Amino acid sequence: MTGLLVLALYVAAFFGSFVIAKQIFKSAFEKKGFNKLKTVTFGDESAITANRVASVVSVVTVFWLWVAFTNSTIPLPKFPGPFSGDMTFTYTAQLEDGTQDDATVTMRVYREDIQQTVDEEGNPGREPSPAEVELGDGFAKNDSLTVARYGFKVVNVWKNDEVSKKDGSTIVAINGQPIKPGEKISVDEGTLGLTDKGTPTFAPATGFRMARLYLPAPEVVFQRFIWLNKEGYQGFTLIEHTRYSLQRVLLGFLLGALVGVPIGYAMGLTGWARGWFDPIVEFMRPIPPLALIPLIIIWFGIGEVGKVVLLFLAALWIMIIAARSGVSGVAISKVHAAYSLGASKWQILSKVIVPNSLPDIFTGARVAMGVCWGTVVAAELVAANVGLGKMIVTASKFQLTDIIIVGIIVIGVIGFAIEVGMRALENWLIPWKGKV
């Protein structure tokens, strides 16, 4: 249900931002003359440029949804949160002879993270005391308990009653409403019910916000980010975890490119090389790199060599196919024109084939870098002593969700930076892309 709400809100924000941007920046949406239009062609990313206003609104929307679904202190609109405070409910106990008596239970719902706080003297926070209540008359006695938000409490109402459950006392109604074992009653403060054995239960209302265990607030994640850079985790700081992951990716990718591009050129230029390597490439290409992890561990162990070899294989096939596609896509008319001008085979290779194949190679490089980045994190989940993947999998064992989210954000930011950097490098080195 929450997932559908998030999707609906994001779609609404998408169309809303379009309408707002269209009204504010009308000139960006005005139709230009035919001489200003550009036909979208395959491989020409300059045909469509990103609307930066939409990009900013998209990021802000995602951040707002993050805040709205958590118990964040950031002053932004939020969805209804969990119930906190005192609530009461009345239960009706019945004896074997049919005698009934009512008693009231006061539930004090407190913040689930209160025990993680410290007071002015540095002592850890404690679970708040139950509310003070009078026992009342009759064999059923009033009671008070505490329960954390997002928690669940089995209320043993017989612990201070004059007649226990063993003596034949049963609960037949809650808040005056008849109830049987296994049934539940919804109230504004949460859900009341009976277990299969007839013991009352209470689960506070959670609203649409998520507990810190499942989704920490942005400020909590930021504090953990600072802490990871200062104190570190598993013996390494966040920067060290990131550096190890990055150097593995770069080394594996460079080796894959150095081997893959020449093989791809050979496959695109000679029938013998195409016939020799094509079965191997087409056989290995569909195999996910992660499927090779057990074999890599057996051959090379869990050290750095094994991870680099895995990343090398992840990038190799992509770079081979990209280089082969780039060579095969060179227009034959350009080769004939060069021959007619007296160019040698080496000149055709260096002046015609290589420049025209570089766009495909860079596209493959971008894909390979993304695959390598995802592969190294997954490889570190299986076998590593340091790295972002290792940090995430270790934190998951102790339910440290804030560390997991920090790792995910760092992985995403670095992946985005790699993509932007590769695009910028491509635009700088291949200014003729889409123009010739």
C-alpha positions in Angstrom: 0.0 0.0 0.0 2.8 2.4 0.9 4.7 1.6 -2.3 1.6 2.4 -4.4 1.3 5.7 -2.5 4.9 6.6 -3.2 4.5 5.8 -6.9 1.3 7.8 -7.1 2.9 10.8 -5.4 6.0 10.6 -7.6 3.9 10.5 -10.8 1.8 13.4 -9.6 5.0 15.4 -8.9 6.3 14.5 -12.3 3.3 15.9 -14.1 3.0 18.8 -11.7 6.6 19.9 -12.3 6.0 19.8 -16.0 3.0 22.1 -15.8 4.9 24.5 -13.4 8.0 24.5 -15.5 6.0 25.1 -18.6 4.3 28.1 -17.1 7.5 29.6 -15.7 9.8 28.9 -18.6 7.4 29.2 -21.5 10.1 30.0 -24.0 11.6 26.6 -23.4 8.4 24.9 -24.6 7.6 27.3 -27.6 7.8 25.7 -31.0 10.7 27.0 -33.1 11.0 27.1 -36.8 11.9 24.0 -38.8 15.4 25.2 -39.1 15.7 25.0 -35.3 14.3 21.5 -35.0 16.6 18.5 -34.8 15.8 15.0 -36.0 16.4 12.5 -33.3 18.9 9.9 -34.6 20.2 6.7 -33.0 23.4 7.3 -31.1 23.0 11.1 -31.0 22.4 12.1 -27.4 22.6 15.8 -28.2 19.2 15.5 -30.0 17.4 15.6 -26.7 18.9 17.6 -23.7 17.8 17.2 -20.1 15.5 19.9 -18.7 17.5 21.0 -15.6 14.3 22.3 -13.9 12.8 18.9 -14.1 16.0 17.3 -12.8 16.0 19.6 -9.7 12.3 19.0 -9.1 12.8 15.3 -9.4 15.6 15.3 -6.8 13.6 17.5 -4.5 10.6 15.3 -4.8 12.5 12.2 -3.9 14.0 14.0 -0.9 10.6 15.2 0.2 9.2 11.7 0.0 12.0 10.5 2.1 11.2 13.2 4.7 7.5 12.6 4.5 7.7 8.9 5.2 10.0 9.2 8.2 9.9 10.9 11.6 12.3 13.6 10.4 12.8 16.9 12.1 13.2 18.7 8.8 10.3 21.3 8.5 8.6 19.8 5.4 5.1 18.5 5.0 4.8 14.9 6.4 2.3 12.2 6.3 0.4 11.2 9.4 2.8 9.7 11.9 2.7 7.0 14.6 0.6 7.5 17.8 2.5 8.7 20.9 1.1 9.3 24.3 -1.4 7.6 26.6 -4.4 5.7 25.5 -6.9 3.6 27.5 -9.1 0.7 26.8 -11.6 -1.2 28.8 -11.8 -5.0 28.9 -14.6 -7.1 30.3 -13.6 -10.2 32.2 -16.0 -13.0 32.8 -15.9 -15.8 35.3 -17.1 -19.4 34.8 -20.3 -18.6 36.7 -21.1 -15.7 34.3 -20.0 -12.9 36.6 -18.5 -10.0 34.7 -16.3 -7.1 35.7 -14.7 -4.2 33.8 -11.2 -2.8 34.2 -9.2 -0.1 32.4 -5.7 -0.5 30.9 -3.7 2.6 30.3 -1.0 2.2 27.5 1.8 4.7 27.4 3.2 4.7 23.9 6.8 6.2 23.7 9.3 6.9 21.0 11.1 3.7 20.0 14.5 5.5 20.0 14.2 7.0 23.5 16.5 4.3 24.9 19.2 5.3 22.4 19.3 8.9 23.9 21.4 10.1 26.8 20.5 12.6 29.5 22.5 15.6 30.7 24.7 13.4 32.9 25.5 11.1 30.0 23.4 8.2 31.2 21.5 6.2 28.6 17.8 6.9 28.2 15.4 4.4 29.8 11.9 3.2 29.0 9.4 5.6 30.5 7.5 4.5 33.5 3.8 3.4 33.2 1.1 5.8 34.1 -0.1 5.8 37.7 -3.6 4.3 38.0 -5.8 3.1 40.8 -6.6 -0.6 41.0 -10.3 0.0 41.4 -13.0 -2.3 42.9 -14.1 -5.8 41.7 -12.0 -8.8 40.7 -10.7 -7.2 37.5 -8.1 -4.5 38.3 -7.0 -1.5 36.4 -3.5 -1.7 35.0 -0.9 0.4 33.0 1.9 -0.6 30.7 4.3 0.9 28.1 4.9 0.0 24.5 7.2 1.6 21.9 5.9 3.2 18.7 5.8 0.7 15.9 5.8 -2.0 18.6 3.4 -4.7 19.8 2.3 -5.6 23.3 0.7 -8.7 24.7 -1.3 -7.3 27.7 -1.4 -9.8 30.6 -4.4 -8.3 32.3 -4.6 -11.1 34.9 -1.3 -10.4 36.6 -3.0 -8.1 39.2 -6.6 -9.4 38.9 -8.1 -11.3 41.8 -9.1 -14.2 39.5 -6.4 -15.4 37.1 -6.9 -17.0 33.7 -6.1 -20.4 35.1 -9.0 -20.0 37.5 -11.4 -19.5 34.6 -11.4 -15.7 33.9 -11.8 -14.9 30.2 -12.0 -11.7 28.2 -15.3 -11.4 26.4 -15.3 -7.7 25.4 -13.0 -4.8 24.7 -14.4 -1.3 24.9 -17.9 -2.8 25.3 -17.6 -4.6 22.0 -17.8 -8.5 22.1 -14.7 -10.2 21.0 -13.5 -13.7 20.5 -9.9 -15.1 20.5 -8.1 -14.3 17.2 -10.3 -11.2 16.5 -9.2 -7.6 16.4 -10.7 -4.1 17.0 -9.5 -0.9 15.4 -9.4 2.3 17.4 -7.9 5.7 16.6 -4.8 4.9 18.6 -4.1 1.5 17.1 -5.4 -2.0 17.0 -6.7 -4.0 19.9 -7.3 -7.7 19.8 -7.1 -11.1 21.4 -4.5 -13.8 20.8 -5.7 -17.3 19.9 -5.5 -18.1 23.6 -7.6 -15.0 24.6 -4.9 -12.6 25.8 -5.4 -8.9 24.9 -2.9 -7.3 22.6 -2.3 -3.7 21.5 -0.4 -2.4 18.4 0.0 1.4 18.2 -1.1 3.1 15.0 1.9 3.7 12.7 0.3 6.1 10.2 2.2 6.3 6.9 5.6 6.9 8.4 8.2 4.2 8.8 10.2 3.2 11.8 13.9 4.2 12.0 14.8 0.5 11.7 13.3 0.4 8.2 13.9 4.0 7.0 16.0 6.4 9.0 15.4 10.2 8.6 17.8 12.2 6.3 19.4 13.9 9.3 20.1 10.6 11.0 21.7 9.3 7.8 23.8 12.5 7.5 25.0 12.1 11.1 26.0 8.5 10.4 27.8 9.7 7.3 29.9 12.1 9.4 30.5 9.4 12.0 31.7 6.9 9.4 34.2 9.4 8.1 35.5 10.1 11.6 35.2 6.8 13.4 35.0 4.3 10.5 33.3 0.9 10.4 34.9 -2.5 10.6 38.3 -0.9 11.0 38.1 1.4 7.9 36.7 4.9 7.4 34.1 5.5 4.7 36.7 7.1 2.5 38.9 4.0 2.7 36.0 1.7 1.9 35.2 3.8 -1.1 38.8 4.0 -2.2 39.3 0.2 -2.2 36.1 -0.2 -4.2 37.0 2.5 -6.8 40.6 1.2 -7.3 39.3 -2.3 -8.0 36.8 -1.0 -10.5 39.3 1.2 -12.4 41.9 -1.5 -12.5 39.5 -4.1 -13.8 37.9 -1.8 -16.3 41.3 -0.6 -17.7 42.5 -4.2 -18.1 39.2 -5.1 -19.8 39.4 -2.1 -22.2 43.1 -2.8 -23.0 42.4 -6.4 -24.0 38.8 -6.0 -25.3 39.2 -3.1 -27.7 42.0 -4.7 -29.8 40.1 -7.9 -30.0 36.9 -6.0 -31.0 38.9 -4.2 -33.8 40.3 -7.5 -35.0 36.8 -9.1 -35.1 35.5 -6.1 -37.0 38.3 -6.1 -39.6 39.2 -9.8 -40.2 37.0 -12.8 -40.9 39.5 -15.1 -39.2 39.4 -13.2 -35.9 35.7 -12.9 -36.1 35.3 -16.6 -36.5 37.8 -17.4 -33.8 36.5 -15.1 -31.1 32.8 -14.9 -31.9 31.8 -18.2 -30.3 33.7 -17.4 -27.1 32.3 -13.8 -26.9 28.7 -14.8 -27.6 29.0 -17.7 -25.1 30.4 -15.5 -22.3 28.4 -12.4 -22.9 25.1 -13.5 -21.4 26.7 -15.0 -18.3 26.2 -12.6 -15.4 29.6 -11.7 -13.8 28.2 -12.7 -10.4 27.8 -16.2 -11.6 31.6 -16.4 -11.9 32.3 -15.4 -8.3 32.4 -19.0 -6.9 34.8 -20.0 -9.7 37.0 -16.9 -9.2 37.2 -17.6 -5.5 38.3 -21.2 -6.1 41.0 -20.0 -8.6 42.2 -16.8 -7.1 41.0 -16.7 -3.5 39.2 -13.8 -1.8 42.1 -11.4 -2.2 42.4 -8.4 -4.6 43.5 -10.5 -7.5 40.2 -12.4 -7.6 38.2 -9.2 -7.6 40.2 -7.5 -10.3 39.9 -10.6 -12.5 36.1 -10.7 -12.0 35.9 -7.0 -13.0 38.2 -7.6 -15.9 35.8 -10.3 -17.2 32.8 -8.0 -16.5 34.3 -5.3 -18.7 36.0 -7.5 -21.3 33.0 -8.8 -23.3 31.3 -5.4 -23.3 34.3 -3.6 -24.7 34.8 -6.3 -27.3 31.3 -6.0 -28.5 31.4 -2.2 -28.4 34.7 -2.1 -30.5 33.4 -4.6 -32.9 30.1 -2.7 -33.4 32.0 0.5 -33.8 34.2 -0.9 -36.6 31.3 -2.6 -38.3 29.3 0.6 -38.3 31.8 2.7 -40.2 30.2 3.8 -43.5 31.9 2.0 -46.4 31.6 5.2 -48.4 34.1 6.9 -46.1 36.6 4.0 -46.6 36.2 4.2 -50.4 36.6 8.0 -50.3 39.9 7.6 -48.4 41.1 4.9 -50.8 40.3 7.2 -53.7 42.5 9.9 -52.1 45.4 7.5 -52.0 45.3 6.6 -48.3 47.1 3.5 -47.1 45.6 0.8 -44.9 47.2 2.3 -41.8 45.9 5.8 -42.6 42.4 4.4 -43.2 42.6 2.6 -39.8 43.9 5.6 -37.9 42.1 8.4 -39.8 38.8 6.8 -40.7 38.0 3.6 -38.7 39.3 4.6 -35.3 37.6 8.1 -35.2 34.3 6.8 -36.4 34.3 3.8 -34.0 35.2 5.8 -30.9 31.6 6.8 -30.1 30.5 3.2 -29.9 33.6 2.4 -27.8 32.8 5.2 -25.4 29.2 4.0 -25.1 30.5 0.6 -24.3 32.9 2.1 -21.8 30.1 3.8 -20.0 28.1 0.6 -19.8 31.2 -1.4 -18.7 32.0 1.1 -15.9 28.4 0.8 -14.6 28.5 -3.0 -14.8 31.9 -3.0 -13.0 30.7 -0.7 -10.3 27.7 -2.9 -9.6 29.8 -6.0 -9.8 32.4 -4.9 -7.4 29.8 -4.1 -4.7 28.2 -7.5 -5.2 31.6 -9.2 -5.1 32.4 -7.5 -1.8 29.1 -8.7 -0.4 30.4 -12.3 -0.9 34.1 -12.1 -0.1 36.0 -9.0 1.1 37.5 -7.4 4.2 37.0 -3.8 3.1 34.9 -2.0 0.6 31.4 -0.5 0.3 29.8 -3.8 -0.3 31.5 -5.3 2.7 30.3 -2.4 4.8 26.7 -2.8 3.7 26.5 -6.5 4.2 28.1 -6.3 7.7 25.7 -3.5 8.7 22.7 -5.5 7.5 23.6 -8.3 9.9 23.2 -5.8 12.8 20.2 -4.0 11.3 22.1 -0.7 11.0 19.9 0.7 8.3 21.5 4.1 8.4 24.9 2.7 7.5 23.2 0.7 4.7 21.6 3.8 3.3 24.9 5.8 3.5 26.5 3.0 1.5 23.7 3.0 -1.1 23.9 6.8 -1.5 27.7 6.8 -1.9 27.4 4.0 -4.5 24.7 5.9 -6.4 26.5 9.2 -6.3 29.8 7.7 -7.5 28.0 5.8 -10.2 26.3 9.0 -11.3 29.6 10.9 -11.2 31.3 8.1 -13.3 28.5 8.5 -15.9 28.7 12.3 -16.0 32.5 12.1 -16.2 32.5 9.6 -19.1 30.0 11.8 -21.0 32.2 14.9 -20.4 35.3 13.0 -21.5 33.4 11.7 -24.6 32.3 15.2 -25.6 35.9 16.5 -25.2 37.6 13.6 -27.0 35.0 13.0 -29.7 33.5 16.4 -30.6 32.5 15.0 -34.0 30.0 12.5 -32.6 26.6 12.9 -34.3 28.0 15.5 -36.7 29.8 13.3 -39.3 
